[in-house]
Amino acid sequence: MQIINLIKAIFSRTASDPKVVRPRVIEATSKEMNIAMHRLDELAKPAIFGEIGGGKPQQDNRAASWWGGNFLGAPGEDVPICNQSGKIMHPVLQIRVDELPEIPPAFEGFALINIWMDLQSSSFWGAENGNGFLVRAYTDFENLVPLGFGYRESSDLPTFPIFWRETILEQPVWQDMVDEVPTNVAQANADDWFSKSKYWSDRYFELCSRYPVKVGGWPTWIQGSDWPKDAQFLFQVDSTFKGKMSFVDSGSFYLFKTLDSWVIRGDCY
């Protein structure tokens, strides 16, 4: 009987628990961390936040930054028509460059930039100029004339002046930063140097939540970086209740300048 019990015990033993292989904790050297933080400082760019309204409008002054109308254009230009839908585009945002407290490199050489959109289009997310949106830029104000809806002449969008409220240094999101740092820093578990840096302050997040227009700085991507090839970032517009413009689920659009055109990107939650 004892022999039978011994045989049962041998064959009923459970296999020993497999060894848990824990991933190696990566620790960047102090030199690698210094390289990463120095690179973060190099990449931080001035972001200029614009408020839609918030001050008394100069209704007859089209040579200013405007939301929803009061645009200028060159003599002979017509209100643009979307290449894809065939619909008339609406004036959305006009930026008078010399009103900006700082002029980002992508704006140099321009006096006025405006963007028109087919407000019913969903195809401009990632589109080229003329499909769902159109950007026109002017090097000076000479001979520019009123074009499109004037002050409060359309019910599609409200007409407000844009006031440039504050400038703050902005760092890129992680997807735009990860290839700029040493591999051990990018793969390390500790990321406070980035996620709690001096650039992501309470003041910065307050400005992002308060003002829907941002010129310069970096795109604040929602679902991941989507830079067009060989492009410079110009500005970002977030969904805005006051401006009566919504991009899907609290989304944003981002405008880029390429070597020979303009490209738009969209993102949402």
BAKE-39499 format. One record per residue (C-alpha): residue in three letters; x, y, z. Coordinates in nm, 4 decimals. Each point is the difference from the previous one (the first is absolute). Layout:
// residues N
<pt romar="ala" x="X" y="Y" z="Z"/>
...
END
This chain:
// residues 269
<pt romar="met" x="0.0000" y="0.0000" z="0.0000"/>
<pt romar="gln" x="0.2838" y="0.2313" z="0.0829"/>
<pt romar="ile" x="0.1581" y="-0.0707" z="-0.3394"/>
<pt romar="ile" x="-0.3251" y="0.0838" z="-0.1814"/>
<pt romar="asn" x="-0.0321" y="0.3275" z="0.1916"/>
<pt romar="leu" x="0.3601" y="0.0870" z="-0.0850"/>
<pt romar="ile" x="-0.0611" y="-0.0605" z="-0.3721"/>
<pt romar="lys" x="-0.3158" y="0.2154" z="0.0121"/>
<pt romar="ala" x="0.1894" y="0.2797" z="0.1700"/>
<pt romar="ile" x="0.2739" y="-0.0048" z="-0.2635"/>
<pt romar="phe" x="-0.2370" y="0.0170" z="-0.2973"/>
<pt romar="ser" x="-0.2393" y="0.2497" z="0.1580"/>
<pt romar="arg" x="0.2617" y="0.2668" z="0.0637"/>
<pt romar="thr" x="-0.0849" y="0.3289" z="-0.1686"/>
<pt romar="ala" x="0.2513" y="0.1589" z="-0.2233"/>
<pt romar="ser" x="0.2017" y="0.2641" z="0.1732"/>
<pt romar="asp" x="-0.1127" y="0.3570" z="-0.0646"/>
<pt romar="pro" x="0.1714" y="0.1522" z="-0.3034"/>
<pt romar="lys" x="0.2547" y="0.2640" z="0.0757"/>
<pt romar="val" x="-0.1272" y="0.3503" z="-0.0493"/>
<pt romar="val" x="0.2317" y="0.1880" z="-0.2315"/>
<pt romar="arg" x="-0.0180" y="0.3616" z="0.0976"/>
<pt romar="pro" x="0.1015" y="0.2621" z="-0.2515"/>
<pt romar="arg" x="0.3324" y="0.1600" z="0.0690"/>
<pt romar="val" x="-0.0415" y="0.3382" z="0.1618"/>
<pt romar="ile" x="0.1681" y="0.2485" z="-0.2268"/>
<pt romar="glu" x="0.1845" y="0.2761" z="0.1735"/>
<pt romar="ala" x="0.1404" y="0.2797" z="-0.2039"/>
<pt romar="thr" x="0.3337" y="0.1417" z="0.1002"/>
<pt romar="ser" x="0.0221" y="0.3519" z="0.1322"/>
<pt romar="lys" x="0.1742" y="0.0992" z="-0.3230"/>
<pt romar="glu" x="-0.2876" y="-0.1409" z="-0.2074"/>
<pt romar="met" x="-0.2539" y="0.1811" z="0.2167"/>
<pt romar="asn" x="0.1872" y="0.3267" z="-0.0398"/>
<pt romar="ile" x="0.0007" y="-0.0474" z="-0.3778"/>
<pt romar="ala" x="-0.3772" y="-0.0593" z="0.0032"/>
<pt romar="met" x="-0.0795" y="0.3017" z="0.2177"/>
<pt romar="his" x="0.2291" y="0.2218" z="-0.2038"/>
<pt romar="arg" x="-0.1741" y="-0.1139" z="-0.3172"/>
<pt romar="leu" x="-0.3388" y="0.0747" z="0.1572"/>
<pt romar="asp" x="0.1131" y="0.3554" z="0.0696"/>
<pt romar="glu" x="0.1191" y="0.0334" z="-0.3589"/>
<pt romar="leu" x="-0.3328" y="-0.1181" z="-0.1394"/>
<pt romar="ala" x="-0.2219" y="0.2217" z="0.2174"/>
<pt romar="lys" x="-0.1616" y="0.2653" z="-0.2216"/>
<pt romar="pro" x="-0.2089" y="0.3102" z="0.0723"/>
<pt romar="ala" x="-0.3737" y="-0.0699" z="-0.0272"/>
<pt romar="ile" x="-0.2280" y="0.3015" z="-0.0369"/>
<pt romar="phe" x="-0.3565" y="-0.0392" z="0.1266"/>
<pt romar="gly" x="-0.2843" y="0.1882" z="-0.1645"/>
<pt romar="glu" x="-0.3427" y="0.0761" z="0.1432"/>
<pt romar="ile" x="-0.3097" y="0.0099" z="-0.2184"/>
<pt romar="gly" x="-0.1645" y="0.3279" z="0.0980"/>
<pt romar="gly" x="0.0491" y="0.1366" z="0.3482"/>
<pt romar="gly" x="0.0356" y="0.3618" z="-0.1073"/>
<pt romar="lys" x="-0.1720" y="0.2752" z="-0.1932"/>
<pt romar="pro" x="0.0137" y="-0.0687" z="-0.3751"/>
<pt romar="gln" x="0.1033" y="0.2539" z="-0.2581"/>
<pt romar="gln" x="-0.2733" y="-0.1099" z="-0.2357"/>
<pt romar="asp" x="0.1271" y="0.1835" z="-0.3072"/>
<pt romar="asn" x="0.3660" y="-0.0973" z="0.0429"/>
<pt romar="arg" x="0.0534" y="-0.3084" z="-0.2124"/>
<pt romar="ala" x="0.3782" y="0.0359" z="0.0181"/>
<pt romar="ala" x="0.0086" y="-0.1862" z="0.3309"/>
<pt romar="ser" x="-0.0253" y="-0.3496" z="0.1431"/>
<pt romar="trp" x="-0.3572" y="-0.1273" z="-0.0324"/>
<pt romar="trp" x="-0.2154" y="-0.3040" z="0.0629"/>
<pt romar="gly" x="-0.2925" y="-0.0872" z="-0.2265"/>
<pt romar="gly" x="0.0202" y="0.2827" z="-0.2534"/>
<pt romar="asn" x="0.1219" y="0.3528" z="-0.0724"/>
<pt romar="phe" x="0.2750" y="-0.1403" z="-0.2240"/>
<pt romar="leu" x="0.2163" y="0.1738" z="-0.2558"/>
<pt romar="gly" x="0.1084" y="-0.1367" z="-0.3368"/>
<pt romar="ala" x="0.1896" y="0.0977" z="-0.3111"/>
<pt romar="pro" x="-0.1792" y="0.1862" z="-0.2801"/>
<pt romar="gly" x="-0.1604" y="-0.2487" z="-0.2351"/>
<pt romar="glu" x="-0.0179" y="-0.2813" z="0.2560"/>
<pt romar="asp" x="-0.3355" y="-0.1616" z="0.0579"/>
<pt romar="val" x="-0.1371" y="-0.1704" z="0.3072"/>
<pt romar="pro" x="0.1541" y="-0.3478" z="-0.0388"/>
<pt romar="ile" x="-0.1974" y="-0.3088" z="-0.0982"/>
<pt romar="cys" x="0.0898" y="-0.3444" z="0.1336"/>
<pt romar="asn" x="0.1550" y="-0.2175" z="-0.2723"/>
<pt romar="gln" x="-0.1695" y="-0.3137" z="0.1332"/>
<pt romar="ser" x="-0.3499" y="0.1111" z="0.0957"/>
<pt romar="gly" x="-0.0410" y="0.2983" z="-0.2293"/>
<pt romar="lys" x="-0.1355" y="0.1988" z="0.2942"/>
<pt romar="ile" x="0.0920" y="0.3542" z="0.0942"/>
<pt romar="met" x="0.2529" y="0.0160" z="0.2821"/>
<pt romar="his" x="-0.0456" y="0.2093" z="0.3118"/>
<pt romar="pro" x="0.2585" y="0.2361" z="0.1536"/>
<pt romar="val" x="0.1208" y="-0.1568" z="0.3248"/>
<pt romar="leu" x="0.3230" y="0.1593" z="0.1268"/>
<pt romar="gln" x="0.2039" y="0.2986" z="-0.1189"/>
<pt romar="ile" x="0.3347" y="0.0778" z="0.1655"/>
<pt romar="arg" x="0.1675" y="0.3361" z="-0.0323"/>
<pt romar="val" x="0.3611" y="-0.1001" z="0.0558"/>
<pt romar="asp" x="0.1350" y="0.3255" z="0.1438"/>
<pt romar="glu" x="-0.2630" y="-0.0183" z="0.2781"/>
<pt romar="leu" x="0.1721" y="-0.3100" z="0.1389"/>
<pt romar="pro" x="0.2276" y="0.0723" z="0.2978"/>
<pt romar="glu" x="0.2583" y="-0.2305" z="-0.1617"/>
<pt romar="ile" x="0.0195" y="-0.1104" z="-0.3613"/>
<pt romar="pro" x="0.0625" y="-0.3747" z="-0.0427"/>
<pt romar="pro" x="0.2413" y="-0.0937" z="-0.2830"/>
<pt romar="ala" x="-0.2801" y="-0.1460" z="-0.2156"/>
<pt romar="phe" x="-0.1709" y="0.3427" z="-0.0067"/>
<pt romar="glu" x="0.3036" y="0.2002" z="-0.1088"/>
<pt romar="gly" x="-0.0545" y="0.1880" z="-0.3236"/>
<pt romar="phe" x="-0.3792" y="0.0062" z="0.0362"/>
<pt romar="ala" x="-0.2181" y="0.2921" z="0.1027"/>
<pt romar="leu" x="-0.3352" y="-0.1804" z="0.0042"/>
<pt romar="ile" x="-0.1070" y="-0.3643" z="0.0009"/>
<pt romar="asn" x="-0.3583" y="-0.1170" z="-0.0202"/>
<pt romar="ile" x="-0.1697" y="-0.3373" z="-0.0150"/>
<pt romar="trp" x="-0.3327" y="-0.0798" z="-0.1629"/>
<pt romar="met" x="-0.1952" y="-0.3213" z="0.0535"/>
<pt romar="asp" x="-0.2906" y="-0.1965" z="-0.1352"/>
<pt romar="leu" x="-0.1790" y="-0.0191" z="0.3347"/>
<pt romar="gln" x="-0.1932" y="-0.3105" z="-0.1051"/>
<pt romar="ser" x="0.3067" y="-0.1913" z="-0.1126"/>
<pt romar="ser" x="0.1582" y="-0.2862" z="0.1941"/>
<pt romar="ser" x="0.2673" y="-0.0636" z="-0.2633"/>
<pt romar="phe" x="0.2422" y="0.2753" z="0.0967"/>
<pt romar="trp" x="0.1556" y="-0.2157" z="0.2742"/>
<pt romar="gly" x="0.3318" y="-0.0688" z="-0.1679"/>
<pt romar="ala" x="-0.0969" y="0.1826" z="-0.3200"/>
<pt romar="glu" x="0.2042" y="0.2095" z="-0.2371"/>
<pt romar="asn" x="-0.0736" y="0.3654" z="-0.0584"/>
<pt romar="gly" x="-0.3289" y="0.0487" z="-0.1836"/>
<pt romar="asn" x="-0.1688" y="-0.3173" z="0.1233"/>
<pt romar="gly" x="-0.2262" y="0.0947" z="0.2884"/>
<pt romar="phe" x="0.2171" y="0.2965" z="0.0886"/>
<pt romar="leu" x="0.2028" y="0.2717" z="-0.1699"/>
<pt romar="val" x="0.2809" y="0.2163" z="0.1343"/>
<pt romar="arg" x="0.0909" y="0.3307" z="-0.1554"/>
<pt romar="ala" x="0.3022" y="0.1995" z="0.1122"/>
<pt romar="tyr" x="0.1042" y="0.3549" z="-0.0911"/>
<pt romar="thr" x="0.3395" y="0.1644" z="0.0322"/>
<pt romar="asp" x="-0.1404" y="0.3516" z="0.0529"/>
<pt romar="phe" x="-0.3272" y="0.1897" z="0.0351"/>
<pt romar="glu" x="0.0370" y="0.2071" z="-0.3132"/>
<pt romar="asn" x="-0.3111" y="-0.0154" z="-0.2175"/>
<pt romar="leu" x="-0.1757" y="-0.2627" z="0.2160"/>
<pt romar="val" x="-0.3785" y="0.0335" z="-0.0119"/>
<pt romar="pro" x="-0.2956" y="-0.1350" z="0.2038"/>
<pt romar="leu" x="-0.0936" y="-0.3556" z="-0.0923"/>
<pt romar="gly" x="-0.2852" y="-0.2139" z="0.1239"/>
<pt romar="phe" x="-0.2302" y="0.0590" z="0.2944"/>
<pt romar="gly" x="0.0497" y="0.3157" z="0.2016"/>
<pt romar="tyr" x="-0.0700" y="0.0562" z="0.3662"/>
<pt romar="arg" x="-0.2977" y="-0.2158" z="0.1080"/>
<pt romar="glu" x="-0.1207" y="-0.0517" z="-0.3548"/>
<pt romar="ser" x="-0.0197" y="-0.3789" z="0.0369"/>
<pt romar="ser" x="-0.1777" y="-0.2205" z="0.2509"/>
<pt romar="asp" x="0.2295" y="-0.2992" z="-0.0677"/>
<pt romar="leu" x="0.2816" y="0.1313" z="0.2190"/>
<pt romar="pro" x="0.0093" y="0.2984" z="0.2364"/>
<pt romar="thr" x="0.2348" y="0.2834" z="-0.0925"/>
<pt romar="phe" x="0.2513" y="0.0892" z="0.2714"/>
<pt romar="pro" x="0.3360" y="0.1745" z="0.0118"/>
<pt romar="ile" x="0.2895" y="-0.2185" z="0.1154"/>
<pt romar="phe" x="0.2022" y="0.1344" z="0.2916"/>
<pt romar="trp" x="0.3462" y="-0.1485" z="0.0599"/>
<pt romar="arg" x="0.0054" y="-0.0417" z="0.3752"/>
<pt romar="glu" x="0.3138" y="-0.1770" z="0.1136"/>
<pt romar="thr" x="0.3190" y="-0.1721" z="-0.1167"/>
<pt romar="ile" x="0.1544" y="-0.2968" z="0.1768"/>
<pt romar="leu" x="0.2686" y="-0.2541" z="-0.0869"/>
<pt romar="glu" x="-0.1502" y="-0.3314" z="-0.1056"/>
<pt romar="gln" x="0.1643" y="-0.3420" z="-0.0200"/>
<pt romar="pro" x="-0.0938" y="-0.2681" z="-0.2538"/>
<pt romar="val" x="-0.2225" y="-0.2936" z="0.0874"/>
<pt romar="trp" x="0.1834" y="-0.3269" z="0.0681"/>
<pt romar="gln" x="-0.0496" y="-0.1405" z="-0.3522"/>
<pt romar="asp" x="0.1878" y="0.3002" z="-0.1418"/>
<pt romar="met" x="0.2704" y="-0.0262" z="0.2669"/>
<pt romar="val" x="0.0818" y="-0.3695" z="0.0301"/>
<pt romar="asp" x="0.2400" y="-0.0142" z="-0.2960"/>
<pt romar="glu" x="0.1883" y="0.3037" z="0.1297"/>
<pt romar="val" x="0.1372" y="-0.1619" z="0.3167"/>
<pt romar="pro" x="0.2398" y="-0.2892" z="0.0760"/>
<pt romar="thr" x="-0.1560" y="-0.3456" z="-0.0242"/>
<pt romar="asn" x="0.0418" y="-0.0761" z="0.3703"/>
<pt romar="val" x="-0.1848" y="0.3187" z="0.0889"/>
<pt romar="ala" x="-0.2802" y="-0.0771" z="-0.2450"/>
<pt romar="gln" x="-0.0456" y="-0.3523" z="0.1406"/>
<pt romar="ala" x="0.0443" y="0.0831" z="0.3675"/>
<pt romar="asn" x="-0.2899" y="-0.0374" z="0.2411"/>
<pt romar="ala" x="0.0693" y="0.3345" z="0.1635"/>
<pt romar="asp" x="-0.1362" y="0.2875" z="-0.2100"/>
<pt romar="asp" x="-0.0531" y="0.2811" z="0.2485"/>
<pt romar="trp" x="0.2685" y="0.2018" z="-0.1774"/>
<pt romar="phe" x="-0.2436" y="0.0232" z="-0.2940"/>
<pt romar="ser" x="-0.3528" y="-0.0426" z="0.1365"/>
<pt romar="lys" x="0.0572" y="0.2439" z="0.2873"/>
<pt romar="ser" x="0.2368" y="0.2410" z="-0.1684"/>
<pt romar="lys" x="-0.0055" y="0.3744" z="0.0572"/>
<pt romar="tyr" x="-0.1751" y="0.0469" z="-0.3344"/>
<pt romar="trp" x="-0.3101" y="-0.1985" z="0.0964"/>
<pt romar="ser" x="-0.0970" y="0.2332" z="0.2798"/>
<pt romar="asp" x="-0.3445" y="0.0739" z="0.1412"/>
<pt romar="arg" x="0.0166" y="0.3322" z="-0.1836"/>
<pt romar="tyr" x="0.0623" y="-0.1733" z="-0.3317"/>
<pt romar="phe" x="-0.2990" y="-0.2321" z="0.0386"/>
<pt romar="glu" x="-0.2180" y="0.2934" z="0.1069"/>
<pt romar="leu" x="0.0872" y="0.1862" z="-0.3208"/>
<pt romar="cys" x="-0.0674" y="-0.3111" z="-0.2114"/>
<pt romar="ser" x="-0.3444" y="-0.0422" z="0.1523"/>
<pt romar="arg" x="-0.0938" y="0.3681" z="-0.0195"/>
<pt romar="tyr" x="0.1145" y="0.1012" z="-0.3486"/>
<pt romar="pro" x="-0.0916" y="-0.2060" z="-0.3091"/>
<pt romar="val" x="0.2499" y="0.1579" z="-0.2415"/>
<pt romar="lys" x="0.3727" y="-0.0666" z="0.0322"/>
<pt romar="val" x="0.2680" y="0.1323" z="-0.2341"/>
<pt romar="gly" x="0.3462" y="-0.1537" z="0.0006"/>
<pt romar="gly" x="0.1201" y="-0.2413" z="0.2647"/>
<pt romar="trp" x="-0.0758" y="-0.3671" z="-0.0672"/>
<pt romar="pro" x="-0.3093" y="-0.1913" z="-0.1092"/>
<pt romar="thr" x="-0.1675" y="-0.1416" z="0.3099"/>
<pt romar="trp" x="-0.0933" y="-0.3300" z="-0.1622"/>
<pt romar="ile" x="-0.2817" y="-0.1989" z="0.1550"/>
<pt romar="gln" x="0.0417" y="-0.3445" z="-0.1536"/>
<pt romar="gly" x="0.3588" y="0.0155" z="-0.1166"/>
<pt romar="ser" x="0.2388" y="0.1987" z="-0.2134"/>
<pt romar="asp" x="-0.0918" y="0.0412" z="-0.3673"/>
<pt romar="trp" x="0.2472" y="0.2486" z="-0.1478"/>
<pt romar="pro" x="-0.0109" y="0.0587" z="-0.3742"/>
<pt romar="lys" x="0.3335" y="-0.0578" z="-0.1714"/>
<pt romar="asp" x="0.2403" y="0.2952" z="-0.0021"/>
<pt romar="ala" x="-0.2540" y="0.2338" z="0.1600"/>
<pt romar="gln" x="0.0014" y="0.2906" z="0.2425"/>
<pt romar="phe" x="-0.2753" y="0.0338" z="0.2583"/>
<pt romar="leu" x="-0.1920" y="0.3290" z="-0.0137"/>
<pt romar="phe" x="-0.3001" y="-0.0133" z="0.2286"/>
<pt romar="gln" x="-0.2611" y="-0.2118" z="0.1755"/>
<pt romar="val" x="-0.3717" y="0.0591" z="0.0518"/>
<pt romar="asp" x="-0.1932" y="-0.1968" z="0.2619"/>
<pt romar="ser" x="-0.3718" y="-0.0640" z="0.0074"/>
<pt romar="thr" x="-0.1598" y="0.3150" z="0.1354"/>
<pt romar="phe" x="-0.3468" y="0.0617" z="0.1365"/>
<pt romar="lys" x="0.0339" y="0.3758" z="-0.0299"/>
<pt romar="gly" x="0.1235" y="-0.0251" z="-0.3574"/>
<pt romar="lys" x="-0.2728" y="-0.2567" z="-0.0781"/>
<pt romar="met" x="0.2416" y="-0.2444" z="-0.1568"/>
<pt romar="ser" x="0.0361" y="-0.3639" z="0.1038"/>
<pt romar="phe" x="0.2337" y="-0.2625" z="-0.1415"/>
<pt romar="val" x="-0.1636" y="-0.3399" z="0.0629"/>
<pt romar="asp" x="0.0561" y="-0.0841" z="0.3702"/>
<pt romar="ser" x="0.1652" y="0.3105" z="0.1512"/>
<pt romar="gly" x="0.2647" y="-0.0140" z="-0.2688"/>
<pt romar="ser" x="0.2480" y="0.2422" z="-0.1526"/>
<pt romar="phe" x="0.1479" y="0.0823" z="-0.3362"/>
<pt romar="tyr" x="0.3630" y="0.0832" z="-0.0699"/>
<pt romar="leu" x="0.1321" y="0.1992" z="-0.2949"/>
<pt romar="phe" x="0.3426" y="-0.0643" z="-0.1524"/>
<pt romar="lys" x="0.2020" y="0.1720" z="-0.2707"/>
<pt romar="thr" x="0.1897" y="-0.2212" z="-0.2430"/>
<pt romar="leu" x="0.2538" y="0.1094" z="-0.2589"/>
<pt romar="asp" x="-0.2643" y="0.0847" z="-0.2567"/>
<pt romar="ser" x="-0.3413" y="-0.0205" z="0.1675"/>
<pt romar="trp" x="-0.2013" y="-0.0380" z="0.3193"/>
<pt romar="val" x="-0.1151" y="-0.3190" z="0.1725"/>
<pt romar="ile" x="-0.2582" y="-0.0476" z="0.2734"/>
<pt romar="arg" x="-0.0231" y="-0.2722" z="0.2610"/>
<pt romar="gly" x="-0.2880" y="-0.0814" z="0.2353"/>
<pt romar="asp" x="-0.0171" y="-0.1886" z="0.3275"/>
<pt romar="cys" x="-0.2686" y="-0.0748" z="0.2576"/>
<pt romar="tyr" x="-0.0751" y="-0.2063" z="0.3110"/>
END
